[in-house]
Amino acid sequence: MKITILLILASVLLLVTPSTSPSADAGVTSAIITTGITSSARPETSNLSVVDRSVGSITFYTEIVGFQGQTVSHRWYYRGDEIASITLTISAAKSLNWSRSSIDVDQLGRWEARVVDRSGNILASRTFDVVSGGTRIEQIVQRKQIDSCQVKLADLQDKIDENPDVDYYQFLFEKQSKRCQ
């Protein structure tokens, strides 16, 4: 009788005790660099690869599954140096998380945001460049009017402006314009 009760008690404890390791299907289902989070806890913009320094701060949004009861970190890097680490406790089977980093006016160049588990394994990573305004892409990003067609067209227009003698970019621009209609 004592052995049966102990086995049942041990089984119940296993069911209610939080896991100390991620589940087999654990991972990051979404990792997005954005300008902010909406009131419905979603990114304001699609994943950005170029950010104008005038935005002042940038947000790293992640959806994490299978890490309930665990901690992960959002780590921010500027030009390869870690500048911030934010520890997040995952309280649900699917967790929406975000952290924000300020951008100083002189912090132009390559940035990276990582999701790292407690063992130091990188679960997801996103890189982006902080630039000083001027090109059409940066102006679109700054206005938060992110649409893949607009970005592609702006990029091609910038290439045409930089290389006016190259017909190839004009051809691509016209082809992309038709796709965006």
SULSULKA-V832435 format. One record per pair of residues at least 12 apart in sequence whose ideal C-beta (glycine too) atoms are under 10 Angstrom apart, sorted by sequence separation. I is the first residue (numbers start at 1). J is the second residue. If there is no record, write none. Layout:
BEGIN
i: (I/I)
j: (J/J)
END
This chain:
BEGIN
i: (32/33/34/62/73/74/75/86/87/101/113/114/156/157/160/30/32/33/34/35/61/73/74/86/112/113/114/128/137/140/141/156/157/159/160/32/33/34/45/47/60/72/73/74/85/86/99/112/113/136/137/140/155/156/159/32/33/44/59/60/72/73/84/86/111/112/113/136/137/139/140/156/31/32/33/35/43/45/60/71/72/84/99/111/112/137/138/156/157/30/33/34/35/43/44/71/72/84/110/111/136/137/155/156/33/43/58/70/71/72/83/84/97/110/111/136/137/155/156/36/42/70/71/83/110/111/135/136/153/156/157/35/41/69/70/109/110/135/136/137/138/152/153/156/35/36/67/68/69/70/108/109/136/137/152/155/156/35/36/37/67/68/69/108/109/135/136/35/36/67/68/69/72/74/76/78/107/108/135/153/34/35/37/64/66/67/68/69/74/75/76/77/83/106/108/134/152/153/33/34/36/65/67/68/70/72/74/76/78/105/136/152/33/34/60/62/64/67/68/73/74/76/78/104/135/153/32/33/34/65/66/67/68/74/88/103/105/135/149/152/153/32/33/64/65/66/67/79/83/149/152/31/32/64/65/66/78/79/80/84/85/87/31/32/64/65/78/79/80/82/149/150/30/31/32/63/64/78/79/80/85/87/148/149/30/31/63/64/78/79/80/82/148/149/29/30/31/62/63/64/77/78/79/147/28/29/30/62/63/77/78/28/29/30/61/62/76/77/27/28/29/61/62/76/77/27/28/29/60/61/62/75/76/77/26/27/28/60/61/75/76/26/27/28/59/60/61/74/75/25/26/27/59/60/74/75/25/26/58/59/60/73/74/75/22/23/24/26/58/59/72/73/74/22/23/31/57/58/72/73/22/23/26/28/56/57/58/72/73/21/22/23/57/58/71/72/73/75/21/22/56/57/71/72/19/22/23/56/70/71/73/75/19/21/22/55/56/67/70/77/19/20/21/54/56/72/18/19/20/22/53/67/73/74/75/77/18/19/52/53/54/60/62/64/67/72/17/18/51/53/60/61/72/78/43/53/58/60/62/64/42/53/59/60/41/43/53/58/60/41/67/41/37/64/51/64/37/62/63/36/62/37/26/34/36/60/62/29/35/61/30/32/34/60/26/22/25/60/28/23/58/58/18/55/54/49/51/53/54/33/48/49/50/51/52/53/54/33/47/49/50/51/52/53/54/33/48/49/50/51/52/53/32/47/48/50/52/31/52/31/52/31/54/50/52/53/52/55/28/50/51/52/54/55/27/49/50/52/54/28/52/53/55/50/51/52/26/50/51/52/31/32/34/49/50/31/33/48/28/30/31/32/33/22/28/29/31/33/21/22/27/28/45/48/21/22/26/27/28/20/21/48/22/45/47/44/45/46/22/45/46/50/44/46/49/48/46/50/35/35/36/35/34/35/34)
j: (44/45/46/74/85/86/87/98/99/113/125/126/168/169/172/43/45/46/47/48/74/86/87/99/125/126/127/141/150/153/154/169/170/172/173/46/47/48/59/61/74/86/87/88/99/100/113/126/127/150/151/154/169/170/173/47/48/59/74/75/87/88/99/101/126/127/128/151/152/154/155/171/47/48/49/51/59/61/76/87/88/100/115/127/128/153/154/172/173/47/50/51/52/60/61/88/89/101/127/128/153/154/172/173/51/61/76/88/89/90/101/102/115/128/129/154/155/173/174/55/61/89/90/102/129/130/154/155/172/175/176/55/61/89/90/129/130/155/156/157/158/172/173/176/56/57/88/89/90/91/129/130/157/158/173/176/177/57/58/59/89/90/91/130/131/157/158/58/59/90/91/92/95/97/99/101/130/131/158/176/58/59/61/88/90/91/92/93/98/99/100/101/107/130/132/158/176/177/58/59/61/90/92/93/95/97/99/101/103/130/161/177/59/60/86/88/90/93/94/99/100/102/104/130/161/179/59/60/61/92/93/94/95/101/115/130/132/162/176/179/180/60/61/92/93/94/95/107/111/177/180/60/61/93/94/95/107/108/109/113/114/116/61/62/94/95/108/109/110/112/179/180/61/62/63/94/95/109/110/111/116/118/179/180/62/63/95/96/110/111/112/114/180/181/62/63/64/95/96/97/110/111/112/180/62/63/64/96/97/111/112/63/64/65/96/97/111/112/63/64/65/97/98/112/113/64/65/66/97/98/99/112/113/114/64/65/66/98/99/113/114/65/66/67/98/99/100/113/114/65/66/67/99/100/114/115/66/67/99/100/101/114/115/116/64/65/66/68/100/101/114/115/116/65/66/74/100/101/115/116/66/67/70/72/100/101/102/116/117/66/67/68/102/103/116/117/118/120/67/68/102/103/117/118/66/69/70/103/117/118/120/122/67/69/70/103/104/115/118/125/68/69/70/103/105/121/68/69/70/72/103/117/123/124/125/127/69/70/103/104/105/111/113/115/118/123/69/70/103/105/112/113/124/130/96/106/111/113/115/117/96/107/113/114/96/98/108/113/115/97/123/98/96/123/111/124/98/123/124/98/124/100/90/98/100/124/126/94/100/126/96/98/100/126/93/90/93/128/97/93/128/130/91/130/130/126/128/130/131/111/126/127/128/129/130/131/132/112/126/128/129/130/131/132/133/113/128/129/130/131/132/133/113/128/129/131/133/113/134/114/135/115/138/135/137/138/138/141/115/137/138/139/141/142/115/137/138/140/142/117/141/142/144/140/141/142/117/141/142/143/123/124/126/141/142/124/126/141/122/124/125/126/127/117/123/124/126/128/117/118/123/124/141/144/118/119/123/124/125/118/119/146/121/144/146/144/145/146/123/146/147/151/146/148/151/151/151/155/141/142/144/144/144/146/146)
END
